[in-house]
Amino acid sequence: MTDTPSPFIIGLGFRAEASPESLDAVLGAAIAAAMAKAPGARPPPVLASATDKAESPAMRTLAARHGLTILVLDAAALAAQAQNVTTRETRVTRLPAGASLCEAAALAAAAQYAPWGEARLIVPRMIGADRMATAAVALAHSTQKDFP
C-alpha cells in the first residue's frame, strides 16, 4: 500500500470499427479533463474495458502505443457498477438499465485498487469527435493498492 497520489483509471467503450486513432483521441481528451479536475492525480497505468473490447486490435494498439496495461472486466464486474454511473445509454444496452460501458469500466477498475472498493467518477462519459469511442475517468479513494 502506498500514500502516493491516486492514479486515475480510464474506461473505454467503442464501436467495433473504431480505429486506434479514434481511441487515442478520446483517451487524450479524457486524460486532459482528468488532470484539470484532479491535478494531484497521476496519469493512468491501465485502461479498462469489457472482455470483447479489451481483445480488439485497436485497444491493443492503443495500449502498446502508450505503454499501458489493459484491465479486462467481465460482465459481472461491469454490472456491479451499473447503479453508480451517471450516463444512461439509449442505443446500446449491454449493461443493466442502459449504464454507460466506459463509466462502469472506469469505476469497476478503480474500485479494485481502492481500500474498500470505493471509487468515484471524475470525468463522465466523453464522446470522441468521430463518435466512434467513449471514455470516462474514475479515481480510487485515498490510499490504494499498488497498480501494475
C-alpha positions as CSV (number, residue, x, y, z in Angstrom):
1,M,0.0,0.0,0.0
2,T,1.2,3.5,-0.8
3,D,0.2,7.0,0.1
4,T,1.2,8.5,-3.3
5,P,-1.3,10.5,-5.3
6,S,-4.0,8.2,-6.7
7,P,-3.8,7.3,-10.3
8,F,-7.0,7.7,-12.3
9,I,-8.4,4.9,-14.4
10,I,-9.8,5.4,-17.9
11,G,-12.7,3.2,-19.0
12,L,-13.2,2.9,-22.7
13,G,-16.1,1.9,-24.9
14,F,-16.1,1.9,-28.7
15,R,-17.6,0.6,-31.8
16,A,-16.1,-2.5,-33.4
17,E,-14.9,-0.5,-36.4
18,A,-13.2,2.2,-34.3
19,S,-9.5,2.8,-35.2
20,P,-6.6,3.2,-32.8
21,E,-6.6,6.9,-33.7
22,S,-10.3,7.2,-32.6
23,L,-9.3,5.6,-29.3
24,D,-6.2,7.8,-29.0
25,A,-8.2,11.0,-29.5
26,V,-10.8,10.2,-26.8
27,L,-8.0,8.9,-24.5
28,G,-6.1,12.2,-24.8
29,A,-9.2,14.3,-24.1
30,A,-10.1,12.2,-21.1
31,I,-6.6,12.5,-19.6
32,A,-6.6,16.3,-20.1
33,A,-10.1,16.5,-18.5
34,A,-9.0,14.4,-15.5
35,M,-5.8,16.3,-15.0
36,A,-7.8,19.5,-14.9
37,K,-10.3,18.1,-12.3
38,A,-7.8,16.2,-10.2
39,P,-4.4,18.0,-10.6
40,G,-2.7,15.8,-7.9
41,A,-3.7,12.6,-9.6
42,R,-1.3,10.6,-11.7
43,P,-2.0,9.6,-15.3
44,P,-3.4,6.1,-15.8
45,P,-1.3,3.0,-15.7
46,V,-4.2,1.0,-17.1
47,L,-7.1,1.1,-19.5
48,A,-10.2,-0.8,-18.6
49,S,-13.0,-2.2,-20.7
50,A,-15.2,-5.2,-21.3
51,T,-13.6,-8.5,-22.4
52,D,-14.6,-8.2,-26.1
53,K,-13.3,-4.6,-26.3
54,A,-10.0,-5.4,-24.5
55,E,-9.2,-8.0,-27.0
56,S,-9.7,-5.8,-30.0
57,P,-6.7,-4.8,-32.2
58,A,-7.5,-1.1,-31.8
59,M,-7.4,-1.4,-28.0
60,R,-4.2,-3.5,-28.0
61,T,-2.5,-1.0,-30.4
62,L,-3.6,1.9,-28.2
63,A,-2.2,0.3,-25.0
64,A,1.1,-0.6,-26.7
65,R,1.5,2.9,-28.1
66,H,1.2,4.4,-24.6
67,G,2.8,1.6,-22.5
68,L,-0.5,0.9,-20.7
69,T,-1.8,-2.3,-19.3
70,I,-5.3,-3.4,-20.3
71,L,-7.5,-4.4,-17.4
72,V,-10.2,-6.8,-18.7
73,L,-13.5,-6.6,-16.8
74,D,-16.1,-9.3,-17.0
75,A,-19.9,-8.7,-17.3
76,A,-20.4,-9.2,-13.5
77,A,-17.8,-6.6,-12.6
78,L,-19.3,-4.1,-15.0
79,A,-22.9,-4.8,-14.0
80,A,-22.0,-4.3,-10.3
81,Q,-21.2,-0.6,-11.2
82,A,-24.4,0.0,-13.2
83,Q,-26.1,1.9,-10.4
84,N,-23.1,4.1,-9.9
85,V,-22.8,5.6,-13.4
86,T,-24.1,9.0,-14.4
87,T,-24.8,8.3,-18.1
88,R,-27.5,6.1,-19.4
89,E,-27.2,4.8,-23.0
90,T,-30.3,4.7,-25.2
91,R,-28.9,2.8,-28.1
92,V,-26.5,0.3,-26.6
93,T,-27.8,-1.5,-23.6
94,R,-25.3,-4.2,-22.8
95,L,-25.4,-3.3,-19.0
96,P,-28.4,-3.1,-16.7
97,A,-30.6,0.0,-17.1
98,G,-28.5,1.1,-20.1
99,A,-25.5,2.0,-17.9
100,S,-22.6,3.5,-19.8
101,L,-19.9,0.9,-20.5
102,C,-16.9,3.3,-20.2
103,E,-18.2,4.7,-16.9
104,A,-18.8,1.3,-15.5
105,A,-15.4,0.1,-16.6
106,A,-13.6,3.1,-15.1
107,L,-15.5,2.6,-11.8
108,A,-15.0,-1.1,-11.6
109,A,-11.3,-0.9,-12.3
110,A,-10.7,1.9,-9.9
111,A,-12.6,0.1,-7.2
112,Q,-10.2,-2.8,-7.5
113,Y,-7.4,-0.5,-6.3
114,A,-9.3,1.3,-3.6
115,P,-9.1,0.1,0.1
116,W,-12.8,-0.5,0.5
117,G,-13.7,-0.9,-3.2
118,E,-14.7,2.7,-3.4
119,A,-14.2,4.8,-6.5
120,R,-15.7,8.0,-7.8
121,L,-16.2,9.2,-11.4
122,I,-14.3,12.4,-12.0
123,V,-15.0,12.7,-15.8
124,P,-18.3,11.3,-17.0
125,R,-18.6,9.8,-20.5
126,M,-16.9,11.8,-23.2
127,I,-17.7,11.0,-26.8
128,G,-14.9,11.2,-29.4
129,A,-15.2,13.8,-32.2
130,D,-15.8,11.0,-34.7
131,R,-18.4,9.4,-32.4
132,M,-16.6,6.0,-32.6
133,A,-15.3,5.8,-29.0
134,T,-16.2,6.9,-25.5
135,A,-14.1,7.4,-22.4
136,A,-14.7,8.1,-18.7
137,V,-12.3,8.6,-15.8
138,A,-12.6,7.3,-12.2
139,L,-10.4,7.8,-9.2
140,A,-9.8,5.3,-6.4
141,H,-10.5,6.9,-3.0
142,S,-7.3,7.8,-0.9
143,T,-4.7,5.1,-0.3
144,Q,-4.9,2.3,-2.8
145,K,-3.2,-0.9,-3.7
146,D,-0.2,-0.6,-5.9
147,F,-1.0,-0.7,-9.6
148,P,0.7,-3.0,-12.1
